[in-house]
Amino acid sequence: MNIGEVLATLREDFPGISISKIRFLEAEGLIDPERTSAGYRKFTQHDVDRLRYVLRMQRDHYLPLKVIREHLDAIDRGLEPPAIEPVGPVVPQVALAGDGFPSADSFRQRSDLRLSRKELIKVAEIDEELLVQLETFGLVRAGRKGEYDADDLVIARTAADLAGYGLEPRHLRAFKTAADREVGLVEQAVAPVRNGRDPSARARAEETAAEIAALSVRLHAMLVKSALG
C-alpha cells in the first residue's frame, strides 16, 4: 500500500490520523516501510498492524512513544508485550503525572466525547445559570453542532467547585487571559519546528507543544504555590 491507502485504512478507527503523523512515527523508528526505486513508501500489512498498535496504545492507554517502542521491540523478538489493564469507558479523566501536574500526554489526548447542553449540566452537576455565565466569559464554548467536549466538562466541573468558595465565572476571566498568553508563548516556541522542511514537522510540532504546555502549567502552579507560601 502507498501512504494514502494506509491513511484511508486507518482513518475509520483513528479519525485524527494524518500523513504527517505516519511520517513522524516512521522518523521515530516505530515503523520501517520499504521504498520503491523512485523513493516512494511501500507499506505492508505488517506495517499497518504496527501502526494500529502504536495508535491504540497512545489513544487508549496514553503510553509514551518510548514505552511503545519497547513493546514493539519485544514483539519483534518473539516476546509478549507487557499486559495492559482493560480500558473501560470513563467520563472523562485528565492524565496526571505522579506529582499531580498534567503530563505532556494529557495535552496530546483528544477525546471523542460529545455532550448536549442538558448532558453537560447533568454530568458536571451545574445549573443552567452557571453554564450561561461560563459561556458569557468565554470559559466554555459549544461546538458547531451545539455540543460540548471533555475539556468543557472538566472546566464546568472545576468552575462549579470554585463557585463553592465564592469564585464566580466573572472572577475566572484572569485564568482565561493567562491561558491565552501561555498558548501564545507555546505557539511562538513551536513555530520554528512547525515551519521546518521535515515531512513530519507538523507532528513533531504537536509533540513539542504538548511538552512545553505541560511545563508551563507546572511553572504556573509552582509560582502560585510560592506566592501563597
Secondary structure, DSSP 8 states (H G I E B T S, - for coil): --HHHHHHHHHTT-TT--HHHHHHHHHTTS---EE-TTS-EE--HHHHHHHHHHHHHHHHH---HHHHHHHHHHHHTT------------S----B-TTSSB-HHHHH------B-HHHHHHHHT--HHHHHHHHHTTS----TTS-B-HHHHHHHHHHHHHHTTT--GGGGHHHHHHHHHHHHHHHHHHHHHHTSSSTTHHHHHHHHHHHHHHHHHHHHHHHHHHHH-
